[in-house]
């Protein structure tokens, strides 16, 4: 190996061997145990050499040969407070170190809190933020679905109006209004997809027609034939119907269609004949259209309760 020779020349000081360091530490410890001896000797000038000799005799009595330079190191170390533990001063560095040392205590609580916070943020994002950001695309997509099904200008114009309402709600930062428009487009699409036959209710235990006296004209009567929607498999369908008495649209399995007195009487006679209405087909709803085609005379007004 090459390197600088260790010695006392050229200003380079020899590093004491480990055994010397240990002996020096023991000398300091001995001096501390003999506190009175230290104070009496070190506090008086010219007595340091006597102290060193006494230390040598103490170690000699224990059978330990301590070199002079070790004794000198021990005395110097005691003066400089070496080999003495001093607690670190308070400060931000110490507090950070203590936090790191005790991380196993607070780490699990912090980790649990962070995990709970992350879970809450994730839930909030997927429940509110992401759906709201997707609203413009969903509105446009739903309107495109409606247009693809629609077979009438009325349905296409209506879908465009609903889309405009939803877009205006988004510009006004009204996500609830946009969602309401999206729901209206869903309902419009579902209505357009439906295809069914409108039949007069033709069961012995159910009414096939009713009449009403309107509030605005007590001398008049409004006649209604009770109908239902039936698909190609013979299943009754729930369809949206606007009640002309309340102005509200409801989903129902049966409703009353307004007819004139002659049509009402014709249905009545047909049922009274043998309990069965022979001509029970009232109209037909085609896919892609909002309104059915009626095969019996009707104003199209309807009621949902009687």
C-alpha positions in Angstrom: 0.0 0.0 0.0 1.1 3.6 -0.6 0.2 6.6 1.4 1.6 9.2 3.8 3.6 7.9 6.7 1.9 8.4 10.0 4.0 10.3 12.5 4.5 13.6 14.1 6.5 15.1 11.2 5.1 17.6 8.6 2.3 18.6 11.0 0.6 15.1 10.8 -0.6 13.8 14.2 -0.7 10.1 14.9 -4.2 8.7 15.5 -4.1 6.9 18.9 -4.7 3.1 18.8 -8.1 1.9 19.9 -6.6 0.4 23.1 -5.2 3.8 24.1 -8.6 5.5 23.5 -10.3 2.9 25.8 -7.6 3.5 28.5 -8.0 7.2 28.1 -11.8 6.9 28.6 -11.1 4.7 31.7 -8.8 7.4 33.1 -11.5 10.0 32.7 -13.9 7.7 34.4 -11.5 7.2 37.3 -11.0 10.9 37.6 -14.7 11.5 37.8 -15.1 8.9 40.5 -12.4 10.7 42.4 -14.0 14.1 42.1 -12.3 15.5 45.2 -8.9 14.4 43.9 -9.5 16.1 40.6 -10.6 19.4 42.2 -7.7 19.5 44.6 -5.1 18.8 42.0 -6.4 20.3 38.7 -7.5 23.6 40.3 -4.0 24.3 41.5 -1.3 25.3 39.1 1.8 23.0 39.1 0.0 20.0 40.7 -1.0 18.3 37.5 2.2 16.2 37.4 1.5 14.9 40.9 -2.0 13.9 39.7 -0.6 12.0 36.8 1.8 10.1 39.1 -1.1 9.2 41.5 -3.1 7.9 38.5 -0.2 5.7 37.5 0.0 4.3 41.0 -3.7 3.7 41.0 -3.5 1.6 37.8 -0.3 0.0 38.9 -2.0 -1.3 42.1 -4.6 -2.9 39.7 -1.8 -4.5 37.6 -2.4 -2.2 34.7 0.5 -0.5 33.0 -0.8 2.8 31.6 1.6 4.8 29.4 2.3 8.4 30.2 0.7 9.7 26.9 -2.6 7.9 27.8 -2.6 9.5 31.2 -2.1 12.9 29.5 -4.9 12.2 27.1 -7.3 11.3 29.9 -6.5 14.4 31.9 -6.8 16.6 28.7 -10.1 14.9 27.8 -11.5 15.6 31.3 -10.6 19.2 30.9 -12.3 19.3 27.5 -15.4 17.4 28.6 -14.7 14.7 26.1 -16.3 11.2 26.5 -19.2 13.0 28.2 -22.7 12.7 26.9 -24.5 16.0 26.4 -28.1 15.9 25.4 -28.8 17.6 22.1 -30.2 21.1 22.2 -33.8 21.6 21.5 -34.7 22.8 18.0 -36.5 21.9 14.8 -33.8 19.4 13.8 -34.2 17.5 17.1 -38.0 17.5 16.9 -37.8 16.1 13.3 -35.4 13.5 14.5 -37.7 12.5 17.3 -40.6 12.3 14.9 -38.6 10.0 12.7 -37.5 7.8 15.6 -41.2 7.4 16.8 -42.6 7.0 13.4 -43.9 3.5 14.3 -46.3 5.2 16.8 -47.8 8.0 14.7 -47.2 6.4 11.3 -50.1 4.0 11.4 -52.5 6.8 12.4 -51.2 9.1 9.7 -51.3 6.3 7.2 -54.9 5.4 8.2 -55.9 9.0 8.0 -54.3 9.4 4.6 -55.9 6.2 3.3 -59.4 7.4 4.6 -58.9 10.8 3.0 -57.8 9.2 -0.3 -60.8 6.9 -0.2 -63.1 9.8 0.4 -61.6 11.8 -2.4 -61.8 8.8 -4.8 -65.5 8.3 -3.9 -66.2 12.0 -4.3 -64.5 12.0 -7.7 -66.4 9.0 -9.1 -69.7 10.0 -7.5 -69.8 13.7 -8.5 -66.8 15.0 -10.4 -66.5 12.3 -13.1 -70.2 12.1 -13.9 -70.5 15.8 -14.1 -67.6 16.1 -16.5 -69.2 13.3 -18.6 -72.5 15.2 -18.9 -71.8 17.1 -22.2 -70.7 13.9 -23.9 -73.7 11.9 -22.5 -76.2 14.5 -23.6 -74.8 14.6 -27.2 -74.6 10.8 -27.3 -78.2 10.3 -26.0 -79.5 12.8 -28.5 -77.8 11.0 -31.3 -79.5 7.7 -30.2 -82.9 9.5 -30.3 -82.2 10.9 -33.8 -81.2 7.4 -35.0 -84.5 5.9 -33.9 -86.8 8.9 -34.6 -89.0 8.5 -37.7 -90.8 11.8 -37.4 -89.6 15.5 -37.5 -91.5 16.1 -34.2 -89.3 13.6 -32.3 -86.1 15.1 -33.8 -87.1 18.7 -33.0 -88.1 17.7 -29.5 -84.7 16.0 -28.9 -82.9 19.1 -30.1 -84.9 21.3 -27.7 -84.1 19.0 -24.8 -80.4 19.0 -25.7 -80.5 22.8 -25.8 -82.0 22.9 -22.4 -79.3 20.6 -21.0 -76.5 22.5 -22.7 -77.8 25.8 -21.2 -77.8 24.2 -17.8 -74.2 23.2 -18.1 -73.2 26.7 -19.2 -75.0 28.0 -16.1 -73.1 25.5 -13.9 -76.4 23.6 -13.2 -75.5 19.9 -13.3 -79.0 19.0 -11.9 -80.7 20.7 -14.8 -78.4 18.9 -17.2 -79.2 15.5 -15.6 -82.9 16.3 -15.8 -82.4 16.9 -19.6 -80.5 13.6 -19.9 -83.4 11.8 -18.2 -85.9 13.4 -20.6 -83.8 12.2 -23.5 -83.8 8.7 -22.0 -87.6 8.7 -21.7 -87.9 10.0 -25.3 -85.7 7.3 -26.6 -87.6 4.6 -24.7 -90.9 5.9 -26.0 -89.7 5.9 -29.6 -88.4 2.3 -29.2 -91.8 1.0 -28.1 -94.1 -0.7 -30.6 -97.5 -1.9 -29.5 -101.2 -2.3 -30.2 -103.7 -0.2 -28.3 -106.6 -2.4 -27.3 -109.8 -1.7 -25.4 -109.8 -3.4 -22.0 -111.9 -6.5 -22.7 -112.2 -8.3 -19.4 -115.5 -9.1 -17.6 -114.4 -7.7 -14.2 -113.0 -4.4 -15.5 -114.6 -1.3 -17.0 -114.2 -0.7 -20.8 -115.5 2.9 -20.6 -116.4 5.7 -18.3 -117.9 9.2 -18.6 -117.2 12.4 -16.7 -119.0 15.7 -16.1 -116.4 18.4 -16.5 -116.1 21.1 -13.9 -116.3 23.9 -16.4 -119.6 22.7 -17.9 -122.0 20.7 -15.7 -124.4 20.2 -18.5 -121.9 18.2 -20.7 -120.4 14.7 -20.5 -116.9 13.6 -21.5 -116.7 10.0 -22.7 -113.6 7.8 -22.4 -112.9 4.3 -23.6 -110.4 2.4 -21.4 -107.4 1.0 -23.3 -104.1 -0.6 -22.7 -100.8 -1.2 -24.7 -100.0 -4.8 -25.7 -96.8 -5.9 -27.5 -96.4 -8.6 -30.0 -96.0 -11.2 -27.2 -99.3 -10.3 -25.6 -97.6 -8.5 -22.7 -99.1 -5.3 -21.2 -96.7 -2.4 -21.3 -96.3 0.7 -19.1 -96.4 3.8 -21.3 -96.3 7.6 -20.6 -99.7 9.2 -20.8 -100.6 12.9 -20.3 -103.7 13.3 -18.1 -105.8 16.1 -19.6 -107.4 16.8 -16.3 -104.2 17.4 -14.4 -101.8 18.3 -17.2 -99.3 15.8 -15.8 -97.7 12.9 -17.7 -97.8 9.6 -15.9 -96.6 6.1 -16.7 -99.5 3.6 -16.6 -100.7 0.2 -17.9 -104.2 1.5 -18.8 -105.8 4.8 -19.5 -108.9 6.4 -20.9 -109.0 7.8 -24.4 -111.6 10.5 -25.0 -114.2 9.6 -27.7 -117.6 11.0 -28.8 -120.8 9.6 -27.6 -121.5 7.5 -30.7 -118.1 5.7 -30.4 -118.7 5.2 -26.7 -122.1 3.7 -27.3 -120.8 1.4 -30.0 -118.3 -0.1 -27.6 -120.9 -0.3 -24.9 -123.3 -2.3 -27.2 -120.5 -4.5 -28.4 -119.7 -5.6 -24.9 -123.3 -5.9 -23.7 -124.1 -8.2 -26.6 -122.1 -11.3 -25.3 -119.7 -9.8 -22.7 -116.9 -9.6 -25.2 -115.9 -6.7 -27.3 -115.3 -8.1 -30.8 -113.7 -5.0 -32.3 -111.3 -4.2 -29.5 -108.4 -2.7 -31.5 -108.2 1.0 -31.0 -104.9 1.9 -32.7 -101.2 1.0 -33.1 -98.0 2.6 -31.9 -95.1 2.3 -34.4 -91.4 2.3 -33.5 -89.8 5.6 -34.1 -93.0 7.6 -33.5 -94.2 9.4 -30.4 -97.9 9.3 -31.1 -100.0 6.2 -32.1 -102.2 5.9 -35.1 -105.8 5.6 -34.0 -108.3 3.5 -35.8 -111.3 4.8 -33.9 -112.3 8.5 -33.7 -110.7 10.2 -30.7 -109.5 13.7 -29.7 -106.4 12.1 -28.2 -107.2 13.5 -24.7 -106.7 11.0 -21.9 -107.3 10.4 -18.3 -105.3 8.1 -16.0 -107.7 7.7 -13.1 -111.5 7.0 -12.9 
